[in-house]
């Protein structure tokens, strides 16, 4: 089960996925989705190492497909935290 976190927490220590999505204009039910994988060692005051990987870039999919893709990526990368960011 994925733990939903605020977007500001993806930069804290540990691993997290950042999922940014928005409605596709003129296409109800279709989202444009980007997924970033964050891995941070250290804390907010002293980051020793930080990695960022672009997993999905502006791909169009439905809400259920987005959730399935994020869950699969989280399992593959052993990530338990995810920030869902709806853009307008």
N, C-alpha and C positions, 0 to 999 in steps of 0.2 A: 504494500500500500504506500503510495506516495504522500509525503507530508507537504501540504501547501504552505509556502512561506511568502512574506512580503518581498517585493523586487529588491529592496535595499539590502536584504540578507544574502543575496547570491555572492556578494563580495566578501563575506565573512569566511572564517576558516571552514574548510571541508569542501565537499562536492555538491553541486546543484545544477539543475537545468533551468534556463530562463526561456520561457515560451512567450513570444510576442505574436499576437494575432489580431486581425481586424476583418470586418465584413468586406467582401469583395463588391464594389459598386455595381449595381445592376444584376447581381447574381445572389438572390436570397438563399441563405443557408450555406453559402460557400465562403470559406475563410482564406485569407492569405496569411500563411504561418511561417515564422522563423524560429529556430531553436538553437540556443547557444549552450554549450556545456562548460561550466566553470569548475576549476579545481584550485583551491587556495590553501597554502600552508602558512600558518602563522595567525595573527589576529589583526584587527583593524589598525592597531598602533604600530605593528611591525610585520609586514608581509614578507616572508622569506622566499616564497615562490608562488607564481600565479600562472595558470594556463587557461586559455580560452580556445574553444574549438567551435567552429560553425558547423552545425549538424544538418540543418534544413534552412535554405535561403529562399524566402518568398514563394514557397510552394502553396498551391491552392488545394484545399481539401475540406471536407465537412467536419463538423465538431467531433463526431465519433471517431473518424479516421485520425484526427489530430490527437485525441486522447490515446488511441491505440499506438500511434507512432511514438508518442512521448513515453508511454509505459514500456514499450519495447526498447527504446534507447536507454531509459533509466536502468532496466535490467542488464543490458549489455555492458553498461559502464559502471554498474554497482552504485547507482545514485538513488538516494531516498528522498531528496528534497527538490521541490519544483516551485518556481514562481510563475504564475499565470498572469500575463500582462495584456489586458485588452486595450488596444490602441484605437483612437478615434480619428 
